[in-house]
Amino acid sequence: MTARKSSSQTTLENQPSSSLPSSQLSRADRLQIFNQLYLARYFDIRLIKEKKRGRLRGTLYSSHNQEAILVGSLFGLKPTDWISPIHRDMPAFFLKDARSGLENPNRMGMSIEQVCCQVWGRVDSPGRARDNWSHIGSKEKHIIHSTSMLAGTIPVAAGVMLADRLNGGDAVCLTYNGEGSTAQGVFHEAVNFAAVRKLPVVTIIENNQWAYGTPVSLECPTEDVARRADGYGILGLVADGQDVFDVYDKVMMAVDHARSGLGPSIVECKTFRAYGHGDHDDDRANKYRPNQEVMEGRSRDPIAICRRKLAALGDLDGASETAYWAEGKSASEATNDDFPPEVVEYLERGIQFALNSAVPDGNEGEQWVFADSEVSR
Amino acid sequence: MSASQTLESPKKQYLNALRDAIDEELSLNPDLICLGEDIGLLGGAFGVTEGLQAKYGTDRVFDMPISEAAIIGTAVGAALNGKTVMAEMQFIDFISCGFDQIVNMLATYHYRTAGEVSMPIVVRGPAGAYGGGALYHSQMNEAWFCNAPGLKVVCPSTPADAKGLLTASLRDPNPVLFFEIKELYRKREIEEEIPSHHIVRLGEAAIRRFGSDITLVSYGQNVYHCLQAADELVKEGINAEVIDIRTLVPLDEDTIFASLEKTNRLIVVNEAPMTCGFAGEIIARVSEKAFHLLDAPPVRITRLDTPVPWAKPLELHVLPSVEKIVNLAKRLVAF
């Protein structure tokens, strides 16, 4: 995949690989990235298993096969940068600022306990289980709270960044969106405004080829969704969403571009939705999508691609190279033995915490409609 | 009339009172920013923000593209990151273009974050009919927002209230939808002196005229129709009490109930259409909570369930009028 050429865009073609941001990553960084792919995959697989056991209510929106987009885009951020994840980005909440240490309570990301409490609908969720699934956030941790309205947080991200610049900050904000949401009017309004004001908003498009039951060809008239950037005169890049290092490179270029005052961008990450829109749709998705397309889409597993790259770089010794093998396995096929034990233990802790957290009292349903007002400041 | 002319008079027009409120808050609250279409260079289509960009700079008062959803969304993001925001809708009719951002993003923010994030945002704009603005420059769409929990809804009818309610709104930690009556912006007859730093608490109605025979409840420019009707009714020996609710959400029910203790008769007047309009909400609450006070059916006078048409006879036909109020009041008192 290559970036598209235009007068306002950075081109990545012919760029020596030694100048790419990922060439600066250490072996330890790369192994951490590999581990984070496992974390994201295990989170997804484990929740599906829990749901099948009847221990969860609500719909799951799987990020299976799309983990490289989350891991690759988040890894290079500064802790104080902002993100705005949506429904298929659940692991982003605990992967944000994971480099500061997953167990570090002061890191600028959510703990796995908080995320599990949200999934299980417990009071220790950041939103006290008032809205479901990915509709959480944290002002303190710089995570914008999403709604179900697609592209609806892009103008919010623009506003957050506007305030940041007025306050003399240098943060950037990553907003995550499906390719389908680029057809929303608010997408245009927000990207246009961000472009006019050169706000540091990086709009990541997770192009997984399907907006629920509608193929991308019926949602967007161009081969690359990133070409929408041309209309705003902003940077538009295309990444291989299955290759965590390509995602890292393209997003870091967009982040540096934004942080240096050159404005917003669209980074399209090409991927494939491995299963249904939500878990309720898994069976139907096998009917409305051609089987061959599904098989091909699942064949480029981001964990396998990362493993091959690490092996080629000599990062993996013989034993660790093949010790765990989650790639290519569905939720029903994969077992705990396919994942590093620390990954399983991390999530297990989150789940046990959630199961011990209370469900909210019904009376909370009528609380917090309004903030307490005082006439005088 | 320009800003400099009005400064020579101690009396303030409704529009200047609004500008004074924003001006004072910009000077007091360094976190306040103002955004909207044409509010900077031009000073707003009606001039409410005239001179404020020159005074406070383009970081505090600035123009937005014609993108109401982005205006509201940007306000939400700025508030999430510590700002207080005044967002202008050029006409309140255009607020529908930002409807999703208001009802789903803004109104729910405090609720869905269990109080973590409050949204000190005022969305204000010119509203109301009787001026020949036709379908898309005449609306009173306040009821849409009263049906979205989390929003306060305000509609001043006097210059002092315009100042005092806008000041209170700009200091409220909740989102406030602020309906300004453009027909009152420069109305000389209602000019009045207003003390600086004047505040009117949200959720307190005002009794504009005391009476004992019937209660007329309204807000916005219909308050003046009620007052004129009350003058007419005196000739018939009927003393009408006129209540200006000023704030729809939260609603000061007590002032209405207290009035009904005396009058036992109620007419509610609003220029929005009848079905699911706010007049119906007031009547429902009175029926539920104060039915025992009523000696006659509570009734409403609203716009017919039509858009606001352009030609004057058409417009006046569908809107509430002094004549309609007088006629209905006489029938109710005789009930």
Interface residues (C-beta under 8 A of the other chain):
Chain A: P126 G127 R128 R130 D131 H135 G137 S138 K139 I144 H145 T147 S148 M149 G152 T153 I154 P155 V156 A157 A158 G159 V160 M161 L162 A163 D164 L166 N167 G185 V186 E189 A190 N192 F193 V196 E364 Q367 W368 V369 F370 A371 D372 S373 E374 V375 S376 R377
Chain B: L28 N29 I33 D59 M64 P65 S67 A69 A70 I72 G73 T74 A75 V76 G77 A78 A79 L80 N81 G82 K83 D100 Q101 N104 M105 T108 Y109 H110 Y111 R112 T113 A114 G115 E116 V117 S118 M119 P149 G150 K152 A168 R171 D172 P173 N174 I199 R201 L202
